[in-house]
Amino acid sequence: MPREKKHEVLLDADVWDHKVFKNKHECINDWLRSKDSTGASRRTLNAYSRTAAKFFHEHFPDTHPSDVVVGDIEQYVLIIDKRDVADNTKRRYVESLSSFYDWAMKRPRFDDITGNPAGVVLEELGRVRRERPDTATWDKGRKIVQNISDPRDKTAAVLMAKTGARTDEVLSLKEEDLMLDDGFIRFRDRKGGTTTVNPIDDETVQAMTRLMAISDDSEYMFTSIRGGRIDRERIRRSVRRAAVQAGVMEEVNEKRWHHKFVPHYYRTIFTSLMRNNGMPDHYTRYLRGDGDQEVMDLYTKIPRDEVREEYLEHIKPLNLYARTDGGENQQSESTESTARQIKLDKL
């Protein structure tokens, strides 16, 4: 479907997958606005809005949300099943509808919605749990980073590998989020609306310092030559090309999921590295940006420097820069002083 023309935008954004599309049923729009105000990510709301539009505008245009029955959801599953979509994708579509009904049933103003037909069907849909892809290892992730030629794309991959942050969270960074002198970086508006302050090692500080040296005065750290923020698709293409060059993937159009490498695998690699090396679980969950309030409270009671010390014990090098002794990376200059100098040069 045409991305910008078919549906009116309810909540606008700079990039397409952060836009939320308007539904002809105002109760659906109320749900989307409510989820936005309580911290749901824009990517999630984008998916919710597109699923609701497909269901109510295209497949069941004459059915009000209060009149949907289990049979309608089952028919919808049959429709999307004919498109040969993956079982987990099918489940996500039904989860979107189930989320709306769960929300509406708790609001007295929607007293005509008394059940969750999508929830009934959701219980019968299996979830396929795949093993970790063969390519999701630190060594293969490191080779891919080393084969990314563009410095912006390379730095984005470095941050994903070293912090476990999602692609959008990395690409949304601004200069005010960098605390390089102290060895930290801030990710805002993570999934669930949380903000985290993550420790980074000297190699990551050096990568960010080099990025600052070539950055202009744009709002975001990761900007294209046209001035706009780099999008997720560009990073995906860059990582896939580098994976082929590094011999991690056989070809650019590799279809076998366990032989592919996508940017999100860096999140998997980071999580495994931290947990397998003994990082406390609530630290890892906080750093990944998926901790609940209990995790946030536990983390904030511990001094940041203590967390960074723990992090530095577990994180591995990507070997980005020249080595002088055949061993660990040797930086030619203090990353802290370099960061300060670049800041002065920009003044």
CORZILIN-V393962 format. One line per field, one symbol per residue. ss: DSSP state (~ for helix, > for strand, _ for the rest). A space follows every 50 residues. Layout:
# CORZILIN-V393962
ss=???
This chain:
# CORZILIN-V393962
ss=________>>>____~~~_>>____~~~~~~~~~~~~____~~~~~~~~~ ~~~~~~~~~_____~~~__~~~~~~~~~~~~_____~~~~~~~~~~~~~~ ~~~~~__~~~______~~~~~~_______________~~~~~~~~~____ ~~~~~~~~~~~~~___~~~~~___~~~>>____>>>>________>>>>_ _~~~~~~~~~~~~~________>_____>__~~~~~~~~~~~~~~_____ ______~~~_____~~~~~~~~~~~~____~~~~~~~~____~~~~~~~~ ___~~~~~~~~~~~____________________~~~~~~~~~~~~_
